[in-house]
Amino acid sequence: MDFADKISFFLLFLWVKTNSFTARLIIALLSAIAWFSPLSAMAQTPLSELCPTPVLSRLQRHQVISGETIETIAQQYNLIPQTLIGVNPSLQGGQVQVGQEILIPPFNGIKITVPNGATWQDLSTAYGVRADVLFEINGCVETPKVAFIPGVNWKPGERPSQDNYTGLRGYPLPTVAQVGLSYGWHIEPNTGESFFHGGMDILAQEGTPVLAADSGNVIYVGQEGNYGFLVIVDHGNGRQTRYGHLSRFNTRIGQSVQVGDVLGYVGTTGRPDILNPHLHFEVRFKSPVGWVAQDPQIHLSQ
């Protein structure tokens, strides 16, 4: 019995059980609504039809007029010139012609041909964009042949770079430690409610040194809501790491750090999700919709 049949059966049951004219009139109206309602169709709709239209199917067309350049056209659509060049190979020379028609994507990124057998997770590892984000903006195709990778910057004339990123070069504590709370969805034992944990809580004694997981620049040092004492390190290429619940700091904003440098010390500031002392560690990637938390485990080589 499908969704529509269940509704019809329920309304028929109500009709039989009631003798009230008003109630039967209401049931008749509900039956009409259920008959024409899109809900039953939605219940049978394939996943691909519920996903957004693929980015590469949403390209606008722009006809070049006198006085326009790649830079001015990109600015008009809030894009960088490299995005236009990547989608329009005819612009590789850096010039546009009056009357020329070029394709405009809805946001910055690159169009790639997907290697045979590659999955969304493979592309996620190569380009640092979450697999579910890639899957959704490309129309929920299970086996992609071409794809649009959002938020990737590269230079004209060069092949889109994968920046050779293979993970963080270090570990945020002196030794590998037990994870008290992993990244992802969890059930709060006292309330039974689901909550999302955007990092991993690594168990460690208070006062344990907290180390930079890779080289970069310190862009935040201070108290920040539930994080308590927080340090954020920017590693370039749209990646950053966050270190929360510290007891004290050993760095400052603007400082350049190398992998293994001490940023602060494990504490219990803020509002930790578990009782045992730990470091709250996050890895974030800059996507077109802002900084997105990723599972730190896939970035740590240990």
Number of C-alpha atoms within 10 A of each C-alpha: 7 9 13 16 13 12 17 15 12 11 18 14 11 13 17 9 10 12 10 10 9 10 13 17 12 13 17 15 12 15 17 12 11 17 15 10 13 11 13 17 12 13 11 10 11 10 11 15 11 12 15 13 15 19 19 19 10 13 15 12 11 13 13 17 14 9 9 14 17 19 15 14 21 18 12 10 13 12 19 20 21 24 24 25 24 22 20 15 11 14 19 15 10 14 12 20 14 12 11 11 15 21 16 22 21 15 16 23 24 21 18 14 10 17 12 9 9 12 17 21 16 14 19 17 18 15 22 27 24 19 16 13 16 21 22 17 19 23 21 20 17 11 13 18 14 13 22 22 22 23 22 22 17 18 13 17 14 9 9 17 12 15 11 8 13 15 16 21 16 19 20 27 21 14 9 12 15 11 16 18 17 18 19 14 11 14 11 11 8 6 7 9 9 11 11 11 18 20 25 21 27 21 20 24 13 16 14 19 24 27 22 28 29 22 19 21 19 23 15 18 20 17 16 15 11 14 20 20 24 26 28 22 27 20 17 11 16 16 18 23 24 22 29 32 27 30 18 17 18 14 17 15 14 13 13 15 21 15 16 19 18 20 24 24 24 27 25 21 20 18 13 19 14 12 9 15 22 28 31 29 22 22 26 22 20 18 20 13 8 10 14 16 20 19 19 19 16 13 19 16 11 12
